Each structure stands twice: as C-alpha cells, then as structure tokens.
C-alpha cells in the first residue's frame, strides 16, 4: 500500500509506510486493539436504554 501511495501522491515509500504505522498506532490507542470496532463487553450489541421513571 505504501508503494501505491508513493506512486499516486508522491513522496517516498518509506515515508508513507511510517505515516501508516503512526496512523495505525493512533487508531489502536483510541479504539483499542479490535479493528472491528466492537468492545468485548458488548459483543457488537447496542446498549439498551431504559426510560427514566
């Protein structure tokens, strides 16, 4: 992917690879290690909201 980005947008393949690694690390810090975006607590289910009494 880095080679394609370098061809299409300029710059060196190494620079694109570094940028992708930094973006991946930032994503994992913000969203956890699960690339599917699901927390282990919810198993993909949306939380059920209860009306206030």
Secondary structure per residue as TSV (DSSP state, phi and psi in degrees):
chain	resnum	aa	ss	phi	psi
A	1	X	-	360.0	-39.1
A	2	X	H	-61.5	-38.2
A	3	X	H	-64.5	-41.5
A	4	X	H	-65.0	-42.8
A	5	X	H	-62.1	-39.8
A	6	X	H	-63.9	-42.6
A	7	X	H	-65.1	-44.5
A	8	X	H	-78.2	-32.5
A	9	X	H	-121.0	-2.6
A	10	X	-	85.7	174.6
A	11	X	S	89.7	177.7
A	12	X	-	-94.8	153.2
A	13	X	H	-59.4	-39.1
A	14	X	H	-63.1	-40.2
A	15	X	H	-64.2	-41.4
A	16	X	H	-66.5	-38.8
A	17	X	H	-63.0	-42.5
A	18	X	H	-63.1	-42.6
A	19	X	H	-63.0	-40.6
A	20	X	H	-66.1	-40.0
A	21	X	H	-63.9	-41.3
A	22	X	H	-65.7	-41.2
A	23	X	H	-65.5	-40.4
A	24	X	H	-63.8	-43.6
A	25	X	H	-63.7	-41.3
A	26	X	H	-65.2	-42.4
A	27	X	H	-60.4	-45.5
A	28	X	H	-64.9	-35.7
A	29	X	H	-64.7	-40.1
A	30	X	H	-80.8	-31.8
A	31	X	H	-117.9	3.5
A	32	X	-	82.6	-176.8
A	33	X	S	-81.9	-13.3
A	34	X	-	-81.2	107.2
A	35	X	T	-69.3	-14.3
A	36	X	T	-77.9	-9.4
A	37	X	-	79.7	15.3
A	38	X	-	-110.1	135.8
A	39	X	-	-80.4	148.9
A	40	X	T	-64.7	-26.5
A	41	X	T	-67.5	-32.0
A	42	X	T	-105.0	-15.2
A	43	X	T	51.0	35.3
A	44	X	T	85.0	-6.4
A	45	X	-	-84.4	143.5
A	46	X	-	-75.7	144.7
A	47	X	-	-67.0	145.7
A	48	X	-	-92.7	125.3
A	49	X	-	-91.7	130.3
A	50	X	-	-99.5	137.5
A	51	X	-	-68.5	147.7
A	52	X	-	-72.1	139.5
A	53	X	-	-95.0	360.0
